[in-house]
Amino acid sequence: AITVASLKAKGCYVPLALHGDSLVYHFRSPTEWGDLWCCDLSRPDKKPVQLTATMPRLLKKRLRSPEEVVVQNPESGGSFHALLLRPPDGATEDGSLCQPVVWAHGGPASHYSF
């Protein structure tokens, strides 16, 4: 297992190339389209270097990560895990309020991902 302290963001890390101690990977998340990064495996305390920047800054500022929530069901006494997706500012351009979206994943066990 590779452990790099600076790889803490929640998302999907896909290793692409390894040369010596340098690892190039693709990272994407609910707030990142996906870019190439490079990290030095011999120096886990060193921050990774972003190699590409494909997402417009204005869009990046407006996105929020989904919140992991547990919804209690009083009828069954059970609970289920879900992702709560909120609008960036809670309102649309005309000032009207937006409703958050709850994305509940079914199945025999709790499971959710980005």
Secondary structure, 3 states (H helix, E strand, C coil): CCCCCCCCCCCEEEEEEEECCEEEEEEEECCEEEEEEEEECCCCCCCCEECCCCCCHHHHHHCCCCEEEEEECCCCCCEEEEEEECCCCCECCCCCECCCEEEECCCCCCCCCC
